[in-house]
Amino acid sequence: MTGAPSIALAFGGGGARGLAHIHVMEALDEMGIKPVAIAGSSIGAMMGAAMASGMTGREVRDYAQALLSNKPKVASRIWRAQRASLSSLLESAMLFGRLDAEAVLREFLPETIPATFEELKIPLLVTGTDFFGHRLTVFRSGALISTLAASVALPAVFRPVERDGMTLIDGGFFNPVPYDLLEGMADIVVAVDVVGVPHPAGRGTPSLVDLLYGATQLMMNSIIETKLQVSRPDVFLRPAVGNFRVLDFLKMDAIMRQTAGLKDEVKRELDRAISAHLSGRSYTGDAR
């Protein structure tokens, strides 16, 4: 990639649907591309931190599969973090808002993710929502794990994270796919949207949980569409993940199979964007 344009990467939020980001990481690895900056919201912040720490896409995939394919191991880690059972976390509304996001992340994040932003190998920007400040907050320095916890702190699951005098919740509420934060930081910006939309297949009448998460999806999609009318990334990718729920982490194999085509989409769209950049032409890809 000598002489090639610089690439920045925005990973969006979407809970378990964000496992699809691994395909993007693997595609960049295979193309020999190392992003100059990464921005992430919620699960996208976690994936971005893994990549920024130096992990390859294959390493992230292997780590996640080894962990998520072992239900007793998942339950044990959740129990250690919060004294909550796996079934309670994934199925019951009784635990809404009670889990400690930072404690859970410390149980599940790979040890390669460092304690601070400054120790990362690639600059990382992480979003959080300042609940009482009514605004987006962007972190790029200081303690990393508490920042990631704030970015994933979906109110239906986690308690807010108190940091720097702010009460912080999921960064996706203000900026589900934070590609705009990368403006001016690279020649080409790639954005990956895994928010998805409510999916009715085989579910009958939506439960309270499905309605809550589905309403959040609709809200985030509205934000994304409004942003796209104002500015667009050079490459915008939106894999079909709507039939998976936000907490379907134990369905990783199914998520990865359904989104396997994303890897080729990344390569195809990036090839076009790079060619356009080198020839002086404008290119805005929209792989929907």
C-alpha positions in Angstrom: 0.0 0.0 0.0 3.0 2.3 -0.4 1.8 5.7 -1.8 -1.8 4.8 -1.2 -4.3 7.2 0.4 -4.7 7.1 4.2 -7.8 5.3 5.6 -9.9 6.0 8.7 -12.5 3.7 10.0 -15.8 4.3 11.9 -17.4 1.3 13.6 -21.1 1.8 14.6 -23.1 0.6 17.5 -25.5 -2.3 17.5 -24.8 -4.8 20.3 -24.1 -8.3 19.1 -24.7 -7.2 15.5 -21.3 -5.4 15.8 -19.6 -8.8 15.6 -19.9 -8.2 11.9 -17.2 -5.5 12.2 -14.7 -8.4 12.4 -15.2 -9.0 8.7 -14.1 -5.4 8.0 -11.0 -5.8 10.2 -10.1 -9.0 8.3 -10.6 -7.4 4.9 -8.2 -4.5 5.8 -5.6 -7.0 7.1 -5.8 -8.9 3.9 -5.5 -5.7 1.9 -2.4 -4.6 3.9 -4.2 -1.5 5.2 -3.7 0.0 8.6 -6.1 2.8 9.4 -4.6 6.0 10.6 -7.5 6.6 13.0 -10.6 4.8 14.3 -13.8 6.1 15.8 -16.4 3.9 17.5 -19.7 4.0 19.3 -20.8 1.3 21.7 -19.8 -2.2 20.4 -18.0 -0.3 17.7 -15.8 1.3 20.3 -14.9 -2.1 21.7 -14.0 -3.4 18.3 -12.1 -0.2 17.5 -10.1 -0.6 20.7 -9.2 -4.1 19.9 -8.0 -3.1 16.4 -6.2 0.0 17.8 -4.4 -2.2 20.3 -2.8 -4.1 17.5 -5.1 -7.2 17.3 -5.7 -8.6 13.8 -9.2 -9.4 12.6 -8.4 -13.1 12.9 -7.2 -12.7 16.5 -10.4 -10.8 17.4 -12.5 -13.5 15.7 -10.6 -16.4 17.4 -10.9 -14.7 20.8 -14.6 -14.0 20.5 -15.4 -17.4 19.2 -13.5 -19.2 21.9 -15.3 -17.1 24.5 -18.8 -16.9 23.1 -19.0 -20.6 22.0 -18.6 -21.6 25.7 -21.9 -20.7 27.4 -20.7 -21.8 30.9 -17.6 -19.6 30.5 -19.8 -16.6 29.6 -22.1 -17.3 32.5 -19.1 -17.6 34.9 -17.6 -14.3 33.8 -21.0 -12.5 34.1 -21.4 -14.0 37.5 -18.0 -12.8 38.7 -18.7 -9.3 37.3 -22.2 -8.9 38.6 -23.6 -11.9 40.4 -26.2 -12.3 37.6 -27.0 -15.4 35.7 -26.6 -15.7 31.9 -30.3 -16.3 31.4 -31.2 -13.3 33.5 -29.0 -11.1 31.5 -30.1 -12.2 28.1 -33.8 -12.9 28.6 -35.2 -11.1 31.7 -36.3 -7.6 32.0 -35.9 -7.7 35.7 -32.2 -6.7 35.5 -32.7 -3.7 33.4 -30.2 -1.0 34.2 -28.5 -2.9 37.0 -25.3 -4.3 35.5 -22.0 -2.6 36.0 -20.6 -2.0 32.5 -17.0 -1.6 33.5 -17.0 -4.7 35.6 -18.5 -6.7 32.8 -16.0 -5.4 30.2 -13.0 -6.2 32.5 -14.2 -9.8 32.4 -14.7 -10.0 28.7 -12.2 -7.7 27.0 -8.9 -9.3 25.8 -5.8 -8.5 27.9 -4.2 -6.9 24.9 -6.4 -3.9 25.3 -4.4 -1.4 27.4 -5.5 0.7 30.3 -5.2 4.1 28.5 -5.7 5.6 25.1 -2.1 6.7 25.0 -0.9 3.1 24.9 -2.9 2.3 21.7 -1.1 1.8 18.4 -3.8 3.7 16.4 -5.5 6.9 17.5 -9.0 6.0 18.8 -12.1 8.2 19.3 -14.9 6.9 21.5 -18.3 8.4 21.9 -20.4 8.7 25.0 -23.7 10.4 25.7 -23.7 13.0 28.6 -27.1 12.4 30.0 -27.6 15.5 32.0 -25.4 17.6 29.7 -27.7 16.7 26.8 -24.8 16.2 24.4 -22.3 14.0 22.7 -19.0 13.5 24.4 -15.9 12.3 22.5 -13.0 10.7 24.4 -9.5 10.3 22.9 -7.2 10.2 25.9 -7.1 9.0 29.5 -8.5 5.8 31.0 -9.7 3.5 28.3 -11.8 0.8 29.9 -14.2 3.2 31.8 -14.6 5.1 28.5 -15.6 1.9 26.6 -18.0 1.1 29.5 -19.6 4.5 29.1 -19.9 4.0 25.3 -21.7 0.6 25.7 -23.9 1.6 28.7 -27.3 0.9 27.1 -29.7 1.9 29.8 -31.9 -1.2 29.4 -28.9 -3.3 30.5 -26.2 -1.2 32.3 -26.1 1.4 34.9 -24.7 4.8 33.7 -21.0 5.4 34.1 -19.9 8.3 36.2 -16.8 10.0 34.8 -15.3 13.5 34.7 -18.4 14.8 36.5 -20.7 13.4 33.9 -23.4 10.7 33.9 -22.7 8.8 30.7 -24.8 6.4 28.7 -24.4 4.6 25.4 -22.7 6.8 22.8 -24.9 5.4 20.0 -27.8 7.5 21.2 -26.2 10.7 19.9 -23.9 9.3 17.2 -24.6 5.6 16.1 -21.9 5.6 13.3 -19.4 8.4 14.2 -17.7 8.8 10.8 -18.1 12.6 11.1 -15.5 12.6 13.9 -12.9 11.5 11.4 -13.3 14.4 9.0 -9.9 15.7 7.9 -8.0 12.9 9.5 -7.6 10.7 6.4 -8.0 10.7 2.7 -10.8 8.0 2.8 -13.3 7.4 5.6 -15.0 4.0 5.8 -18.1 3.7 8.0 -19.9 0.5 9.0 -23.5 0.7 10.2 -24.8 -2.4 12.2 -27.8 -0.8 13.9 -30.2 -2.8 11.9 -34.0 -2.5 12.0 -36.7 -4.4 13.9 -37.3 -7.8 12.2 -40.6 -9.7 12.6 -39.6 -13.1 11.3 -41.0 -15.9 13.5 -41.4 -13.6 16.6 -45.1 -12.9 16.7 -46.2 -10.0 18.8 -43.1 -8.1 20.0 -42.3 -8.4 23.7 -41.6 -5.4 25.9 -37.9 -6.0 25.4 -38.2 -6.3 21.6 -40.2 -3.1 21.6 -37.6 -1.2 23.7 -34.7 -2.3 21.6 -36.6 -1.9 18.3 -37.6 1.7 19.2 -33.9 2.4 19.9 -33.0 1.0 16.5 -35.6 3.2 14.8 -34.3 6.3 16.6 -30.7 5.5 15.7 -31.6 4.9 12.0 -33.3 8.3 12.0 -30.1 9.9 13.3 -28.0 8.1 10.7 -30.2 9.1 7.8 -30.2 12.8 8.9 -26.4 12.7 9.1 -26.1 11.2 5.7 -28.1 14.0 4.2 -25.5 16.5 5.6 -22.3 14.6 4.8 -21.4 11.1 3.7 -18.3 9.0 4.3 -16.4 7.8 1.2 -17.5 4.2 1.9 -20.7 3.4 3.8 -21.4 -0.2 4.6 -24.6 -1.6 6.0 -24.7 -5.4 6.4 -28.0 -7.2 6.8 -28.1 -7.8 10.6 -31.7 -6.8 11.5 -32.8 -10.3 12.3 -30.4 -10.5 15.3 -31.1 -8.9 18.7 -28.8 -6.6 20.5 -27.8 -9.3 23.0 -27.5 -12.2 20.6 -23.8 -12.6 21.3 -24.2 -16.4 21.7 -25.3 -16.5 18.0 -21.9 -15.3 16.8 -21.5 -18.1 14.3 -24.9 -17.3 12.7 -24.0 -13.6 12.6 -20.7 -14.2 11.0 -22.2 -16.6 8.4 -25.0 -14.1 7.5 -22.6 -11.2 7.1 -19.7 -13.1 5.4 -20.2 -11.1 2.2 -19.2 -8.0 4.0 -15.5 -8.8 3.6 -15.7 -8.7 -0.2 -17.9 -5.6 0.0 -15.2 -3.8 1.9 -12.5 -4.8 -0.6 -14.6 -3.9 -3.6 -15.7 -0.5 -2.2 -12.2 0.4 -1.0 -10.6 -0.5 -4.3 -13.0 1.8 -6.0 -12.5 4.6 -3.5 -8.7 4.3 -3.6 -8.7 4.2 -7.5 -10.9 7.3 -7.5 -8.7 9.1 -5.0 -5.5 8.3 -7.0 -7.1 9.5 -10.2 -8.4 12.7 -8.6 -12.0 11.7 -9.0 -14.6 11.9 -6.2 -16.2 8.7 -5.0 -18.9 8.1 -2.4 -19.7 4.4 -2.0 -23.0 3.3 -0.4 -23.0 -0.5 -0.2 -26.5 -1.0 1.2 
